[in-house]
Structure formats: C-alpha cells, structure tokens
C-alpha cells in the first residue's frame, strides 16, 4: 500500500523558546551586525561600527529592546571590546565557540549569521565559553604578553648563533648557554674590538666545563664586518626584551598584590620548596610562589612537576574559583585531556583527545613530561603508562591526573599530600604479587619473600 505524502503547506515544528530576551551578534574587525527578536524593534537587525561610541550606542539599543542576554562568536580578539562594554552595562554575554555554529549551511551573510546566532541562543542550543573574572583576565593578558617577550628574545638568541656560525665561531657549541655570564662577557669584548682568542677565553666563568684550549679554538674565525653588525643588533635586541620582561614582571606583581588573600602567610607560612632548583633564566623577577600561595590558599608547587610558572598558568587561565565546573571530570574535559568518543551506528570511530589550543593543557603536558625521572608516585605512574602505552599517551594520562589533583586542591582548599597515594600503590603491588604467585603456581613454582 502506497503511503500518502505529507502536505507541502504544513508548518515545520518550532523549538520552544527558552531565552526570550536574547540577541545575536556577528563580530567583525570594522562592523558588527546585531539581531534582536522581531517583535522588539521595527528594524530587528542593525549594523554598528566598532568605535567605542558606537559600541555604547549598541548597548543602549539592546537595553531599549529589553535584551538581557547576548550570544556572539569568539572571533580573534575583536570580541573583547564588545564583551567588556556589554558586560559593563549589565548584559549577560554568552561567548560561543565558532566551531559549534560554523558547520551549518545556508548562512552566507553577516545578517543571516547574527540572526542564526540569535535563534540558537533563544532556544538554548548554545553553550558559553569559560571566562574567569575580570581581575584574572588582566593578569592573563600580561602573562601572555610576557610569553611573547620570551619567544621574541629567544629569536634574537638564534640570530646571534647564526651570526657566530657565519663567522665560524663555535662559541655557542662550546658553552651550554650563550646568554650566560661567560657568553655575554665574551660577546661584549668581541664587539668592543677584542680579537685575541686567549684574551677572550680568560673572560669565562670558573664553572664552565669546557677546557680553556677548547674555548680558544672556538673563538678563532673570520670576524666579518656585516656579521658583527648583525651580532651587535641581535645582542642589543635580546637585552631590550630582557628589560621589557623585568618591567612586565613588576606590573604583574602589582596586579597580584590587589588580590584578596585566601590564607594568612604569617600564621601559615609557605612550606619549603619540595624540589628546590636554581633560578632559571626566564623565571619571574619576584617571589611568584609566595604570591600564588597567598592568592590560591594552597601551594601548587608541591605537586611533582609543577613550578611557579605552571602554577601561575593555572591562576591566569582558570582563576581560583572552579565552581562553574560541576566536577573534576568536567574540568578535565574542558582541558581536552580525556577521550572524545566519536560513535556512529553503534561503532566507535575514534576515542582520541580533541585538538585544543588551551594554554593550561600545554602547561600540564609539560609538567607531565618532567615526571620521567621523578621518584614519586606520579613519576612511577608516568613511567608505567609510558611502558604500556608509549610516551605521547603517557603524557596525556599523567596530565589528566595532574588536572584532577589541581581541581581537588583548589575546590577543597587542601594541601597536597602524597601519602594518600600510598594506599593506591599498596593495592597495585598486592595485585602484582598475587598475579606473580598465581603464575608461579601454574608452572609448579612457589614464590618466597626475601628477608628484609
């Protein structure tokens, strides 16, 4: 029996409107298109330029249209001024990941794009991205700027190495750090006109492991004028960026002093650093560890693999209030450190972790990589996972565990205590011992414990 076709004039079912007072914004570099519900204004779609006065006019128009929440895509950095203006006027801004709404056909203009965002937001199909409080965002901006300064300084170190190689001076291959005390002294003397390799070699620090003869041989080359000019400018640029980093550290310290204290450092002093190390070249020029302990209430550097830079990345990227994450599993999922199940037709297509540019994700992976030689429970866990799964997956697994530890410490305000892992380690050893005894029994042997 042939089925009857549905009538062409039937109306498609509509979704229930959850956010009645919702608007959608398509953000661009010079123009912003805004859509409000059709019953709020005779012209529900308007275009505004990105000047500050126009953004204020945009906020006023939204309030006139009785809008309470706004959805917009996180396009580059163009959304930041719009976000700040609207948030200051009391509007709830839903910052949407562009990947969540871009795979829909039929939207080929900015007008249709903002209308589509308004519709999706009104029916509750959009999830806002995580953004910490404004004070945290200020520190985050400075920290990311500082990371850029570190990268640019490293580029000029490479320029210096290139100039030395072109002159066949092998100093950067003899010294472990060209920008250390010995390297900088020799470079300054070279640029001042000194060419005698024996005189230059006398400027080395006593801690240099290379022999004086090796350093003398590395300083014999072709001192060409054009390469010396390049070396001079690269050295000046490197020192300039080092000065900028120092000024940036002072500014970060001033911002951190404005945070309220979660713990009284005088009554509960900061514990001694568990894994002390000499100051590294690109570390902060102030006591970052104490400031983070005062602000967070816990010492994150007590976690194996963590240092002050890693702990500061935690503060700058997620802040100190993780209540917006319902659980540690949700926090780890946001970081992209758990499998992303891709299943269709009852078949699992992929369980790989999703690609992400989350800076805290990278910081936790670096911390996990440093656990290779750590004589702790986490170090043993990383080595065990590496032997079973390989290095890449072991780093992901260890970073996953570090993220859960961070979430627990910040939400419970408890200090890191590695003794709680002793029970897990004991159970693991018991399982291994039972398995070995069972295997030995199957082959007719018996395990005997050695006297301690």
Order of alpha helices (4+ residues) and beta strands (2+ residues): beta-beta-beta-alpha-beta-alpha-beta-alpha-alpha-alpha-alpha-alpha-alpha-alpha-alpha-alpha-alpha-beta-beta-alpha-alpha-alpha-alpha
